[in-house]
Amino acid sequence: MTTKYLTVLGRVAPGPSDRLGVIASRKFGDAVQRNRAKRRLREVFRRQDPQTIATRGLCPLDIVVIPRRESLAASFETIETDFQTAVRKLRGMK
């Protein structure tokens, strides 16, 4: 699933909850930019409500996120919305 700021990949996880992996290559930017993008994405992931998965009977996912260069200029809220939209589509939700 590709959005304006992120590419999000997912598959069913073997464990009881979602897991996150972030890939930011050198093409993305220097070390400061890569680490900032990773920190922001990890915080977006932490803000997800883990009870939502269990109460809706959804399968947990292994999620891999690849930030795009456009995300450097985007606000945290915009990235959070993009991430949530992509994960909902991966789960087959609207």
PDB file of N, CA, C and O in Angstrom, chain B, residues numbered from 101:
ATOM      1  N   MET B 101       0.851  -1.166   0.000  1.00  0.00           N
ATOM      2  CA  MET B 101       0.000   0.000   0.000  1.00  0.00           C
ATOM      3  C   MET B 101       0.898   1.231   0.000  1.00  0.00           C
ATOM      4  O   MET B 101       1.702   1.416   0.914  1.00  0.00           O
ATOM      5  N   THR B 102       0.768   2.051  -0.996  1.00  0.00           N
ATOM      6  CA  THR B 102       1.567   3.264  -1.093  1.00  0.00           C
ATOM      7  C   THR B 102       0.677   4.480  -0.921  1.00  0.00           C
ATOM      8  O   THR B 102      -0.383   4.589  -1.538  1.00  0.00           O
ATOM      9  N   THR B 103       1.127   5.394  -0.068  1.00  0.00           N
ATOM     10  CA  THR B 103       0.435   6.659   0.134  1.00  0.00           C
ATOM     11  C   THR B 103       1.385   7.777  -0.283  1.00  0.00           C
ATOM     12  O   THR B 103       2.480   7.515  -0.781  1.00  0.00           O
ATOM     13  N   LYS B 104       0.970   9.002  -0.083  1.00  0.00           N
ATOM     14  CA  LYS B 104       1.809  10.133  -0.467  1.00  0.00           C
ATOM     15  C   LYS B 104       3.122  10.169   0.310  1.00  0.00           C
ATOM     16  O   LYS B 104       4.156  10.559  -0.233  1.00  0.00           O
ATOM     17  N   TYR B 105       3.084   9.766   1.574  1.00  0.00           N
ATOM     18  CA  TYR B 105       4.256   9.897   2.440  1.00  0.00           C
ATOM     19  C   TYR B 105       4.900   8.574   2.836  1.00  0.00           C
ATOM     20  O   TYR B 105       6.028   8.565   3.330  1.00  0.00           O
ATOM     21  N   LEU B 106       4.207   7.460   2.630  1.00  0.00           N
ATOM     22  CA  LEU B 106       4.699   6.171   3.124  1.00  0.00           C
ATOM     23  C   LEU B 106       4.394   5.040   2.152  1.00  0.00           C
ATOM     24  O   LEU B 106       3.451   5.109   1.364  1.00  0.00           O
ATOM     25  N   THR B 107       5.210   4.006   2.226  1.00  0.00           N
ATOM     26  CA  THR B 107       4.881   2.727   1.624  1.00  0.00           C
ATOM     27  C   THR B 107       4.744   1.755   2.789  1.00  0.00           C
ATOM     28  O   THR B 107       5.671   1.602   3.585  1.00  0.00           O
ATOM     29  N   VAL B 108       3.600   1.103   2.891  1.00  0.00           N
ATOM     30  CA  VAL B 108       3.314   0.227   4.022  1.00  0.00           C
ATOM     31  C   VAL B 108       3.030  -1.178   3.504  1.00  0.00           C
ATOM     32  O   VAL B 108       2.157  -1.383   2.660  1.00  0.00           O
ATOM     33  N   LEU B 109       3.781  -2.133   4.025  1.00  0.00           N
ATOM     34  CA  LEU B 109       3.608  -3.537   3.674  1.00  0.00           C
ATOM     35  C   LEU B 109       3.181  -4.292   4.920  1.00  0.00           C
ATOM     36  O   LEU B 109       3.557  -3.917   6.031  1.00  0.00           O
ATOM     37  N   GLY B 110       2.408  -5.340   4.751  1.00  0.00           N
ATOM     38  CA  GLY B 110       1.977  -6.096   5.921  1.00  0.00           C
ATOM     39  C   GLY B 110       1.628  -7.527   5.581  1.00  0.00           C
ATOM     40  O   GLY B 110       1.272  -7.858   4.450  1.00  0.00           O
ATOM     41  N   ARG B 111       1.742  -8.362   6.595  1.00  0.00           N
ATOM     42  CA  ARG B 111       1.306  -9.757   6.482  1.00  0.00           C
ATOM     43  C   ARG B 111       0.863 -10.195   7.870  1.00  0.00           C
ATOM     44  O   ARG B 111       1.176  -9.541   8.865  1.00  0.00           O
ATOM     45  N   VAL B 112       0.149 -11.277   7.930  1.00  0.00           N
ATOM     46  CA  VAL B 112      -0.375 -11.773   9.197  1.00  0.00           C
ATOM     47  C   VAL B 112       0.793 -12.148  10.110  1.00  0.00           C
ATOM     48  O   VAL B 112       1.725 -12.838   9.695  1.00  0.00           O
ATOM     49  N   ALA B 113       0.728 -11.684  11.351  1.00  0.00           N
ATOM     50  CA  ALA B 113       1.794 -11.936  12.330  1.00  0.00           C
ATOM     51  C   ALA B 113       1.507 -13.205  13.106  1.00  0.00           C
ATOM     52  O   ALA B 113       0.346 -13.553  13.321  1.00  0.00           O
ATOM     53  N   PRO B 114       2.548 -13.896  13.528  1.00  0.00           N
ATOM     54  CA  PRO B 114       2.348 -15.119  14.306  1.00  0.00           C
ATOM     55  C   PRO B 114       1.968 -14.849  15.762  1.00  0.00           C
ATOM     56  O   PRO B 114       1.398 -15.720  16.420  1.00  0.00           O
ATOM     57  N   GLY B 115       2.269 -13.681  16.263  1.00  0.00           N
ATOM     58  CA  GLY B 115       2.030 -13.371  17.674  1.00  0.00           C
ATOM     59  C   GLY B 115       0.669 -12.761  17.925  1.00  0.00           C
ATOM     60  O   GLY B 115      -0.176 -12.716  17.031  1.00  0.00           O
ATOM     61  N   PRO B 116       0.458 -12.291  19.150  1.00  0.00           N
ATOM     62  CA  PRO B 116      -0.843 -11.753  19.543  1.00  0.00           C
ATOM     63  C   PRO B 116      -1.049 -10.278  19.200  1.00  0.00           C
ATOM     64  O   PRO B 116      -2.163  -9.773  19.337  1.00  0.00           O
ATOM     65  N   SER B 117       0.001  -9.571  18.754  1.00  0.00           N
ATOM     66  CA  SER B 117      -0.157  -8.142  18.491  1.00  0.00           C
ATOM     67  C   SER B 117       0.633  -7.734  17.257  1.00  0.00           C
ATOM     68  O   SER B 117       1.459  -8.492  16.747  1.00  0.00           O
ATOM     69  N   ASP B 118       0.362  -6.521  16.790  1.00  0.00           N
ATOM     70  CA  ASP B 118       1.077  -5.975  15.639  1.00  0.00           C
ATOM     71  C   ASP B 118       2.546  -5.756  15.976  1.00  0.00           C
ATOM     72  O   ASP B 118       2.906  -5.497  17.124  1.00  0.00           O
ATOM     73  N   ARG B 119       3.387  -5.866  14.949  1.00  0.00           N
ATOM     74  CA  ARG B 119       4.812  -5.545  15.090  1.00  0.00           C
ATOM     75  C   ARG B 119       5.181  -4.592  13.966  1.00  0.00           C
ATOM     76  O   ARG B 119       4.579  -4.619  12.892  1.00  0.00           O
ATOM     77  N   LEU B 120       6.183  -3.743  14.224  1.00  0.00           N
ATOM     78  CA  LEU B 120       6.576  -2.718  13.263  1.00  0.00           C
ATOM     79  C   LEU B 120       8.036  -2.855  12.883  1.00  0.00           C
ATOM     80  O   LEU B 120       8.885  -3.143  13.727  1.00  0.00           O
ATOM     81  N   GLY B 121       8.325  -2.648  11.602  1.00  0.00           N
ATOM     82  CA  GLY B 121       9.680  -2.532  11.097  1.00  0.00           C
ATOM     83  C   GLY B 121       9.735  -1.303  10.212  1.00  0.00           C
ATOM     84  O   GLY B 121       8.812  -1.057   9.436  1.00  0.00           O
ATOM     85  N   VAL B 122      10.801  -0.530  10.318  1.00  0.00           N
ATOM     86  CA  VAL B 122      10.948   0.681   9.517  1.00  0.00           C
ATOM     87  C   VAL B 122      12.225   0.573   8.697  1.00  0.00           C
ATOM     88  O   VAL B 122      13.282   0.222   9.222  1.00  0.00           O
ATOM     89  N   ILE B 123      12.122   0.877   7.412  1.00  0.00           N
ATOM     90  CA  ILE B 123      13.273   0.856   6.522  1.00  0.00           C
ATOM     91  C   ILE B 123      13.466   2.261   5.966  1.00  0.00           C
ATOM     92  O   ILE B 123      12.580   2.796   5.299  1.00  0.00           O
ATOM     93  N   ALA B 124      14.619   2.857   6.239  1.00  0.00           N
ATOM     94  CA  ALA B 124      14.970   4.158   5.666  1.00  0.00           C
ATOM     95  C   ALA B 124      16.396   4.044   5.138  1.00  0.00           C
ATOM     96  O   ALA B 124      17.355   4.066   5.910  1.00  0.00           O
ATOM     97  N   SER B 125      16.531   3.922   3.821  1.00  0.00           N
ATOM     98  CA  SER B 125      17.854   3.738   3.221  1.00  0.00           C
ATOM     99  C   SER B 125      18.572   5.081   3.111  1.00  0.00           C
ATOM    100  O   SER B 125      18.012   6.130   3.429  1.00  0.00           O
ATOM    101  N   ARG B 126      19.799   5.026   2.664  1.00  0.00           N
ATOM    102  CA  ARG B 126      20.588   6.249   2.499  1.00  0.00           C
ATOM    103  C   ARG B 126      20.011   7.159   1.429  1.00  0.00           C
ATOM    104  O   ARG B 126      20.264   8.363   1.434  1.00  0.00           O
ATOM    105  N   LYS B 127      19.242   6.596   0.516  1.00  0.00           N
ATOM    106  CA  LYS B 127      18.584   7.424  -0.503  1.00  0.00           C
ATOM    107  C   LYS B 127      17.598   8.394   0.129  1.00  0.00           C
ATOM    108  O   LYS B 127      17.320   9.458  -0.424  1.00  0.00           O
ATOM    109  N   PHE B 128      17.073   8.023   1.288  1.00  0.00           N
ATOM    110  CA  PHE B 128      16.080   8.849   1.977  1.00  0.00           C
ATOM    111  C   PHE B 128      16.681  10.172   2.428  1.00  0.00           C
ATOM    112  O   PHE B 128      16.046  11.218   2.298  1.00  0.00           O
ATOM    113  N   GLY B 129      17.888  10.134   2.952  1.00  0.00           N
ATOM    114  CA  GLY B 129      18.532  11.346   3.449  1.00  0.00           C
ATOM    115  C   GLY B 129      19.697  10.988   4.343  1.00  0.00           C
ATOM    116  O   GLY B 129      20.103   9.829   4.437  1.00  0.00           O
ATOM    117  N   ASP B 130      20.229  12.012   5.003  1.00  0.00           N
ATOM    118  CA  ASP B 130      21.357  11.744   5.898  1.00  0.00           C
ATOM    119  C   ASP B 130      20.865  11.052   7.174  1.00  0.00           C
ATOM    120  O   ASP B 130      19.667  10.825   7.342  1.00  0.00           O
ATOM    121  N   ALA B 131      21.793  10.723   8.062  1.00  0.00           N
ATOM    122  CA  ALA B 131      21.464   9.947   9.264  1.00  0.00           C
ATOM    123  C   ALA B 131      20.441  10.653  10.148  1.00  0.00           C
ATOM    124  O   ALA B 131      19.568  10.007  10.727  1.00  0.00           O
ATOM    125  N   VAL B 132      20.546  11.964  10.250  1.00  0.00           N
ATOM    126  CA  VAL B 132      19.603  12.720  11.085  1.00  0.00           C
ATOM    127  C   VAL B 132      18.189  12.599  10.528  1.00  0.00           C
ATOM    128  O   VAL B 132      17.241  12.383  11.284  1.00  0.00           O
ATOM    129  N   GLN B 133      18.041  12.735   9.230  1.00  0.00           N
ATOM    130  CA  GLN B 133      16.718  12.638   8.604  1.00  0.00           C
ATOM    131  C   GLN B 133      16.152  11.230   8.711  1.00  0.00           C
ATOM    132  O   GLN B 133      14.967  11.052   8.993  1.00  0.00           O
ATOM    133  N   ARG B 134      17.001  10.224   8.487  1.00  0.00           N
ATOM    134  CA  ARG B 134      16.534   8.838   8.591  1.00  0.00           C
ATOM    135  C   ARG B 134      16.071   8.519  10.005  1.00  0.00           C
ATOM    136  O   ARG B 134      15.015   7.915  10.191  1.00  0.00           O
ATOM    137  N   ASN B 135      16.852   8.919  11.000  1.00  0.00           N
ATOM    138  CA  ASN B 135      16.491   8.630  12.390  1.00  0.00           C
ATOM    139  C   ASN B 135      15.247   9.388  12.814  1.00  0.00           C
ATOM    140  O   ASN B 135      14.429   8.856  13.565  1.00  0.00           O
ATOM    141  N   ARG B 136      15.087  10.616  12.350  1.00  0.00           N
ATOM    142  CA  ARG B 136      13.884  11.387  12.681  1.00  0.00           C
ATOM    143  C   ARG B 136      12.644  10.700  12.111  1.00  0.00           C
ATOM    144  O   ARG B 136      11.623  10.583  12.788  1.00  0.00           O
ATOM    145  N   ALA B 137      12.745  10.249  10.864  1.00  0.00           N
ATOM    146  CA  ALA B 137      11.614   9.555  10.240  1.00  0.00           C
ATOM    147  C   ALA B 137      11.273   8.285  11.013  1.00  0.00           C
ATOM    148  O   ALA B 137      10.099   7.992  11.240  1.00  0.00           O
ATOM    149  N   LYS B 138      12.295   7.530  11.419  1.00  0.00           N
ATOM    150  CA  LYS B 138      12.054   6.298  12.180  1.00  0.00           C
ATOM    151  C   LYS B 138      11.406   6.595  13.529  1.00  0.00           C
ATOM    152  O   LYS B 138      10.474   5.898  13.930  1.00  0.00           O
ATOM    153  N   ARG B 139      11.882   7.607  14.225  1.00  0.00           N
ATOM    154  CA  ARG B 139      11.296   7.967  15.528  1.00  0.00           C
ATOM    155  C   ARG B 139       9.833   8.364  15.373  1.00  0.00           C
ATOM    156  O   ARG B 139       8.986   7.960  16.170  1.00  0.00           O
ATOM    157  N   ARG B 140       9.542   9.145  14.361  1.00  0.00           N
ATOM    158  CA  ARG B 140       8.160   9.582  14.147  1.00  0.00           C
ATOM    159  C   ARG B 140       7.254   8.388  13.846  1.00  0.00           C
ATOM    160  O   ARG B 140       6.144   8.305  14.372  1.00  0.00           O
ATOM    161  N   LEU B 141       7.715   7.476  13.013  1.00  0.00           N
ATOM    162  CA  LEU B 141       6.898   6.313  12.670  1.00  0.00           C
ATOM    163  C   LEU B 141       6.702   5.379  13.857  1.00  0.00           C
ATOM    164  O   LEU B 141       5.622   4.814  14.030  1.00  0.00           O
ATOM    165  N   ARG B 142       7.731   5.214  14.668  1.00  0.00           N
ATOM    166  CA  ARG B 142       7.567   4.384  15.869  1.00  0.00           C
ATOM    167  C   ARG B 142       6.552   5.012  16.825  1.00  0.00           C
ATOM    168  O   ARG B 142       5.778   4.296  17.459  1.00  0.00           O
ATOM    169  N   GLU B 143       6.548   6.335  16.933  1.00  0.00           N
ATOM    170  CA  GLU B 143       5.581   7.001  17.807  1.00  0.00           C
ATOM    171  C   GLU B 143       4.162   6.860  17.252  1.00  0.00           C
ATOM    172  O   GLU B 143       3.219   6.653  18.015  1.00  0.00           O
ATOM    173  N   VAL B 144       4.007   6.968  15.954  1.00  0.00           N
ATOM    174  CA  VAL B 144       2.689   6.761  15.335  1.00  0.00           C
ATOM    175  C   VAL B 144       2.201   5.349  15.654  1.00  0.00           C
ATOM    176  O   VAL B 144       1.038   5.156  16.008  1.00  0.00           O
ATOM    177  N   PHE B 145       3.079   4.377  15.530  1.00  0.00           N
ATOM    178  CA  PHE B 145       2.726   2.986  15.825  1.00  0.00           C
ATOM    179  C   PHE B 145       2.346   2.818  17.294  1.00  0.00           C
ATOM    180  O   PHE B 145       1.373   2.127  17.597  1.00  0.00           O
ATOM    181  N   ARG B 146       3.089   3.432  18.206  1.00  0.00           N
ATOM    182  CA  ARG B 146       2.797   3.323  19.643  1.00  0.00           C
ATOM    183  C   ARG B 146       1.431   3.893  19.993  1.00  0.00           C
ATOM    184  O   ARG B 146       0.780   3.426  20.928  1.00  0.00           O
ATOM    185  N   ARG B 147       0.996   4.897  19.248  1.00  0.00           N
ATOM    186  CA  ARG B 147      -0.292   5.537  19.539  1.00  0.00           C
ATOM    187  C   ARG B 147      -1.488   4.704  19.107  1.00  0.00           C
ATOM    188  O   ARG B 147      -2.622   5.027  19.463  1.00  0.00           O
ATOM    189  N   GLN B 148      -1.260   3.641  18.349  1.00  0.00           N
ATOM    190  CA  GLN B 148      -2.362   2.759  17.976  1.00  0.00           C
ATOM    191  C   GLN B 148      -2.932   2.100  19.225  1.00  0.00           C
ATOM    192  O   GLN B 148      -2.205   1.823  20.179  1.00  0.00           O
ATOM    193  N   ASP B 149      -4.212   1.855  19.210  1.00  0.00           N
ATOM    194  CA  ASP B 149      -4.857   1.188  20.331  1.00  0.00           C
ATOM    195  C   ASP B 149      -4.809  -0.321  20.118  1.00  0.00           C
ATOM    196  O   ASP B 149      -5.492  -0.832  19.231  1.00  0.00           O
ATOM    197  N   PRO B 150      -4.013  -1.051  20.916  1.00  0.00           N
ATOM    198  CA  PRO B 150      -3.908  -2.503  20.702  1.00  0.00           C
ATOM    199  C   PRO B 150      -5.209  -3.238  20.988  1.00  0.00           C
ATOM    200  O   PRO B 150      -5.415  -4.336  20.471  1.00  0.00           O
ATOM    201  N   GLN B 151      -6.089  -2.663  21.796  1.00  0.00           N
ATOM    202  CA  GLN B 151      -7.365  -3.311  22.101  1.00  0.00           C
ATOM    203  C   GLN B 151      -8.284  -3.353  20.881  1.00  0.00           C
ATOM    204  O   GLN B 151      -9.159  -4.214  20.786  1.00  0.00           O
ATOM    205  N   THR B 152      -8.081  -2.418  19.948  1.00  0.00           N
ATOM    206  CA  THR B 152      -8.918  -2.378  18.750  1.00  0.00           C
ATOM    207  C   THR B 152      -8.794  -3.675  17.962  1.00  0.00           C
ATOM    208  O   THR B 152      -9.788  -4.178  17.437  1.00  0.00           O
ATOM    209  N   ILE B 153      -7.613  -4.209  17.876  1.00  0.00           N
ATOM    210  CA  ILE B 153      -7.387  -5.445  17.118  1.00  0.00           C
ATOM    211  C   ILE B 153      -8.122  -6.604  17.774  1.00  0.00           C
ATOM    212  O   ILE B 153      -8.814  -7.371  17.106  1.00  0.00           O
ATOM    213  N   ALA B 154      -7.966  -6.725  19.086  1.00  0.00           N
ATOM    214  CA  ALA B 154      -8.573  -7.845  19.804  1.00  0.00           C
ATOM    215  C   ALA B 154     -10.099  -7.763  19.810  1.00  0.00           C
ATOM    216  O   ALA B 154     -10.766  -8.777  19.605  1.00  0.00           O
ATOM    217  N   THR B 155     -10.660  -6.577  20.042  1.00  0.00           N
ATOM    218  CA  THR B 155     -12.108  -6.450  20.154  1.00  0.00           C
ATOM    219  C   THR B 155     -12.815  -6.618  18.815  1.00  0.00           C
ATOM    220  O   THR B 155     -13.966  -7.053  18.774  1.00  0.00           O
ATOM    221  N   ARG B 156     -12.147  -6.282  17.731  1.00  0.00           N
ATOM    222  CA  ARG B 156     -12.766  -6.437  16.414  1.00  0.00           C
ATOM    223  C   ARG B 156     -12.490  -7.802  15.795  1.00  0.00           C
ATOM    224  O   ARG B 156     -12.993  -8.105  14.713  1.00  0.00           O
ATOM    225  N   GLY B 157     -11.703  -8.618  16.465  1.00  0.00           N
ATOM    226  CA  GLY B 157     -11.391  -9.940  15.948  1.00  0.00           C
ATOM    227  C   GLY B 157     -10.480  -9.906  14.734  1.00  0.00           C
ATOM    228  O   GLY B 157     -10.554 -10.783  13.873  1.00  0.00           O
ATOM    229  N   LEU B 158      -9.623  -8.897  14.662  1.00  0.00           N
ATOM    230  CA  LEU B 158      -8.724  -8.752  13.526  1.00  0.00           C
ATOM    231  C   LEU B 158      -7.421  -9.512  13.755  1.00  0.00           C
ATOM    232  O   LEU B 158      -6.980  -9.678  14.892  1.00  0.00           O
ATOM    233  N   CYS B 159      -6.821  -9.963  12.684  1.00  0.00           N
ATOM    234  CA  CYS B 159      -5.530 -10.634  12.774  1.00  0.00           C
ATOM    235  C   CYS B 159      -4.439  -9.590  13.010  1.00  0.00           C
ATOM    236  O   CYS B 159      -4.458  -8.526  12.393  1.00  0.00           O
ATOM    237  N   PRO B 160      -3.499  -9.885  13.890  1.00  0.00           N
ATOM    238  CA  PRO B 160      -2.365  -8.976  14.056  1.00  0.00           C
ATOM    239  C   PRO B 160      -1.481  -9.022  12.811  1.00  0.00           C
ATOM    240  O   PRO B 160      -1.416 -10.038  12.119  1.00  0.00           O
ATOM    241  N   LEU B 161      -0.802  -7.907  12.536  1.00  0.00           N
ATOM    242  CA  LEU B 161       0.026  -7.793  11.346  1.00  0.00           C
ATOM    243  C   LEU B 161       1.488  -7.531  11.690  1.00  0.00           C
ATOM    244  O   LEU B 161       1.799  -6.894  12.697  1.00  0.00           O
ATOM    245  N   ASP B 162       2.371  -8.029  10.843  1.00  0.00           N
ATOM    246  CA  ASP B 162       3.759  -7.579  10.813  1.00  0.00           C
ATOM    247  C   ASP B 162       3.761  -6.456   9.780  1.00  0.00           C
ATOM    248  O   ASP B 162       3.480  -6.687   8.604  1.00  0.00           O
ATOM    249  N   ILE B 163       4.077  -5.246  10.221  1.00  0.00           N
ATOM    250  CA  ILE B 163       3.995  -4.064   9.365  1.00  0.00           C
ATOM    251  C   ILE B 163       5.403  -3.551   9.084  1.00  0.00           C
ATOM    252  O   ILE B 163       6.196  -3.351  10.004  1.00  0.00           O
ATOM    253  N   VAL B 164       5.704  -3.341   7.808  1.00  0.00           N
ATOM    254  CA  VAL B 164       6.965  -2.727   7.405  1.00  0.00           C
ATOM    255  C   VAL B 164       6.632  -1.401   6.733  1.00  0.00           C
ATOM    256  O   VAL B 164       5.823  -1.349   5.807  1.00  0.00           O
ATOM    257  N   VAL B 165       7.261  -0.335   7.208  1.00  0.00           N
ATOM    258  CA  VAL B 165       6.997   1.000   6.677  1.00  0.00           C
ATOM    259  C   VAL B 165       8.270   1.546   6.049  1.00  0.00           C
ATOM    260  O   VAL B 165       9.348   1.487   6.640  1.00  0.00           O
ATOM    261  N   ILE B 166       8.126   2.078   4.839  1.00  0.00           N
ATOM    262  CA  ILE B 166       9.225   2.734   4.152  1.00  0.00           C
ATOM    263  C   ILE B 166       8.804   4.187   3.937  1.00  0.00           C
ATOM    264  O   ILE B 166       7.934   4.461   3.111  1.00  0.00           O
ATOM    265  N   PRO B 167       9.410   5.116   4.671  1.00  0.00           N
ATOM    266  CA  PRO B 167       9.019   6.521   4.497  1.00  0.00           C
ATOM    267  C   PRO B 167       9.520   7.061   3.161  1.00  0.00           C
ATOM    268  O   PRO B 167      10.563   6.640   2.662  1.00  0.00           O
ATOM    269  N   ARG B 168       8.767   7.991   2.593  1.00  0.00           N
ATOM    270  CA  ARG B 168       9.170   8.652   1.359  1.00  0.00           C
ATOM    271  C   ARG B 168       9.751  10.021   1.708  1.00  0.00           C
ATOM    272  O   ARG B 168       9.459  10.571   2.770  1.00  0.00           O
ATOM    273  N   ARG B 169      10.560  10.559   0.827  1.00  0.00           N
ATOM    274  CA  ARG B 169      11.229  11.839   1.097  1.00  0.00           C
ATOM    275  C   ARG B 169      10.236  12.949   1.412  1.00  0.00           C
ATOM    276  O   ARG B 169      10.565  13.865   2.166  1.00  0.00           O
ATOM    277  N   GLU B 170       9.050  12.893   0.862  1.00  0.00           N
ATOM    278  CA  GLU B 170       8.030  13.908   1.110  1.00  0.00           C
ATOM    279  C   GLU B 170       7.637  13.969   2.581  1.00  0.00           C
ATOM    280  O   GLU B 170       7.146  14.996   3.050  1.00  0.00           O
ATOM    281  N   SER B 171       7.848  12.875   3.312  1.00  0.00           N
ATOM    282  CA  SER B 171       7.456  12.838   4.727  1.00  0.00           C
ATOM    283  C   SER B 171       8.314  13.749   5.595  1.00  0.00           C
ATOM    284  O   SER B 171       7.915  14.088   6.709  1.00  0.00           O
ATOM    285  N   LEU B 172       9.479  14.148   5.109  1.00  0.00           N
ATOM    286  CA  LEU B 172      10.345  15.038   5.887  1.00  0.00           C
ATOM    287  C   LEU B 172       9.681  16.390   6.149  1.00  0.00           C
ATOM    288  O   LEU B 172       9.879  16.992   7.204  1.00  0.00           O
ATOM    289  N   ALA B 173       8.897  16.858   5.187  1.00  0.00           N
ATOM    290  CA  ALA B 173       8.249  18.160   5.321  1.00  0.00           C
ATOM    291  C   ALA B 173       6.829  18.065   5.878  1.00  0.00           C
ATOM    292  O   ALA B 173       6.203  19.091   6.142  1.00  0.00           O
ATOM    293  N   ALA B 174       6.319  16.858   6.059  1.00  0.00           N
ATOM    294  CA  ALA B 174       4.940  16.667   6.509  1.00  0.00           C
ATOM    295  C   ALA B 174       4.835  16.778   8.027  1.00  0.00           C
ATOM    296  O   ALA B 174       5.792  16.501   8.751  1.00  0.00           O
ATOM    297  N   SER B 175       3.669  17.185   8.493  1.00  0.00           N
ATOM    298  CA  SER B 175       3.436  17.266   9.934  1.00  0.00           C
ATOM    299  C   SER B 175       3.222  15.865  10.511  1.00  0.00           C
ATOM    300  O   SER B 175       2.913  14.920   9.786  1.00  0.00           O
ATOM    301  N   PHE B 176       3.392  15.754  11.808  1.00  0.00           N
ATOM    302  CA  PHE B 176       3.207  14.472  12.488  1.00  0.00           C
ATOM    303  C   PHE B 176       1.787  13.956  12.276  1.00  0.00           C
ATOM    304  O   PHE B 176       1.589  12.767  12.023  1.00  0.00           O
ATOM    305  N   GLU B 177       0.806  14.837  12.377  1.00  0.00           N
ATOM    306  CA  GLU B 177      -0.599  14.444  12.232  1.00  0.00           C
ATOM    307  C   GLU B 177      -0.880  13.899  10.836  1.00  0.00           C
ATOM    308  O   GLU B 177      -1.659  12.958  10.682  1.00  0.00           O
ATOM    309  N   THR B 178      -0.253  14.483   9.823  1.00  0.00           N
ATOM    310  CA  THR B 178      -0.448  14.021   8.451  1.00  0.00           C
ATOM    311  C   THR B 178       0.124  12.617   8.267  1.00  0.00           C
ATOM    312  O   THR B 178      -0.499  11.757   7.646  1.00  0.00           O
ATOM    313  N   ILE B 179       1.304  12.403   8.810  1.00  0.00           N
ATOM    314  CA  ILE B 179       1.920  11.079   8.715  1.00  0.00           C
ATOM    315  C   ILE B 179       1.095  10.054   9.481  1.00  0.00           C
ATOM    316  O   ILE B 179       0.923   8.924   9.025  1.00  0.00           O
ATOM    317  N   GLU B 180       0.586  10.448  10.643  1.00  0.00           N
ATOM    318  CA  GLU B 180      -0.245   9.546  11.438  1.00  0.00           C
ATOM    319  C   GLU B 180      -1.501   9.146  10.670  1.00  0.00           C
ATOM    320  O   GLU B 180      -1.876   7.973  10.661  1.00  0.00           O
ATOM    321  N   THR B 181      -2.144  10.099  10.034  1.00  0.00           N
ATOM    322  CA  THR B 181      -3.339   9.816   9.243  1.00  0.00           C
ATOM    323  C   THR B 181      -3.015   8.901   8.067  1.00  0.00           C
ATOM    324  O   THR B 181      -3.755   7.959   7.785  1.00  0.00           O
ATOM    325  N   ASP B 182      -1.909   9.179   7.384  1.00  0.00           N
ATOM    326  CA  ASP B 182      -1.479   8.341   6.262  1.00  0.00           C
ATOM    327  C   ASP B 182      -1.231   6.902   6.720  1.00  0.00           C
ATOM    328  O   ASP B 182      -1.657   5.954   6.061  1.00  0.00           O
ATOM    329  N   PHE B 183      -0.545   6.748   7.840  1.00  0.00           N
ATOM    330  CA  PHE B 183      -0.239   5.419   8.378  1.00  0.00           C
ATOM    331  C   PHE B 183      -1.520   4.668   8.725  1.00  0.00           C
ATOM    332  O   PHE B 183      -1.682   3.506   8.352  1.00  0.00           O
ATOM    333  N   GLN B 184      -2.428   5.330   9.439  1.00  0.00           N
ATOM    334  CA  GLN B 184      -3.676   4.680   9.843  1.00  0.00           C
ATOM    335  C   GLN B 184      -4.516   4.273   8.636  1.00  0.00           C
ATOM    336  O   GLN B 184      -5.118   3.199   8.628  1.00  0.00           O
ATOM    337  N   THR B 185      -4.555   5.121   7.628  1.00  0.00           N
ATOM    338  CA  THR B 185      -5.299   4.805   6.413  1.00  0.00           C
ATOM    339  C   THR B 185      -4.722   3.572   5.725  1.00  0.00           C
ATOM    340  O   THR B 185      -5.460   2.682   5.302  1.00  0.00           O
ATOM    341  N   ALA B 186      -3.398   3.530   5.619  1.00  0.00           N
ATOM    342  CA  ALA B 186      -2.740   2.399   4.963  1.00  0.00           C
ATOM    343  C   ALA B 186      -2.975   1.095   5.736  1.00  0.00           C
ATOM    344  O   ALA B 186      -3.244   0.058   5.130  1.00  0.00           O
ATOM    345  N   VAL B 187      -2.876   1.141   7.053  1.00  0.00           N
ATOM    346  CA  VAL B 187      -3.071  -0.068   7.861  1.00  0.00           C
ATOM    347  C   VAL B 187      -4.519  -0.551   7.761  1.00  0.00           C
ATOM    348  O   VAL B 187      -4.769  -1.754   7.681  1.00  0.00           O
ATOM    349  N   ARG B 188      -5.460   0.373   7.767  1.00  0.00           N
ATOM    350  CA  ARG B 188      -6.876  -0.014   7.606  1.00  0.00           C
ATOM    351  C   ARG B 188      -7.081  -0.718   6.268  1.00  0.00           C
ATOM    352  O   ARG B 188      -7.792  -1.721   6.204  1.00  0.00           O
ATOM    353  N   LYS B 189      -6.474  -0.213   5.209  1.00  0.00           N
ATOM    354  CA  LYS B 189      -6.615  -0.848   3.897  1.00  0.00           C
ATOM    355  C   LYS B 189      -5.955  -2.218   3.871  1.00  0.00           C
ATOM    356  O   LYS B 189      -6.472  -3.142   3.243  1.00  0.00           O
ATOM    357  N   LEU B 190      -4.824  -2.359   4.543  1.00  0.00           N
ATOM    358  CA  LEU B 190      -4.172  -3.669   4.623  1.00  0.00           C
ATOM    359  C   LEU B 190      -5.053  -4.681   5.333  1.00  0.00           C
ATOM    360  O   LEU B 190      -5.082  -5.854   4.961  1.00  0.00           O
ATOM    361  N   ARG B 191      -5.761  -4.236   6.338  1.00  0.00           N
ATOM    362  CA  ARG B 191      -6.651  -5.121   7.092  1.00  0.00           C
ATOM    363  C   ARG B 191      -7.950  -5.387   6.357  1.00  0.00           C
ATOM    364  O   ARG B 191      -8.714  -6.268   6.752  1.00  0.00           O
ATOM    365  N   GLY B 192      -8.214  -4.637   5.289  1.00  0.00           N
ATOM    366  CA  GLY B 192      -9.454  -4.809   4.556  1.00  0.00           C
ATOM    367  C   GLY B 192     -10.606  -4.030   5.145  1.00  0.00           C
ATOM    368  O   GLY B 192     -11.767  -4.300   4.837  1.00  0.00           O
ATOM    369  N   MET B 193     -10.293  -3.055   5.999  1.00  0.00           N
ATOM    370  CA  MET B 193     -11.315  -2.227   6.625  1.00  0.00           C
ATOM    371  C   MET B 193     -11.473  -0.949   5.807  1.00  0.00           C
ATOM    372  O   MET B 193     -10.609  -0.611   4.998  1.00  0.00           O
ATOM    373  N   LYS B 194     -12.567  -0.253   6.018  1.00  0.00           N
ATOM    374  CA  LYS B 194     -12.779   1.028   5.349  1.00  0.00           C
ATOM    375  C   LYS B 194     -12.590   2.157   6.303  1.00  0.00           C
ATOM    376  O   LYS B 194     -12.728   3.319   5.920  1.00  0.00           O
TER     377      LYS B 194
END
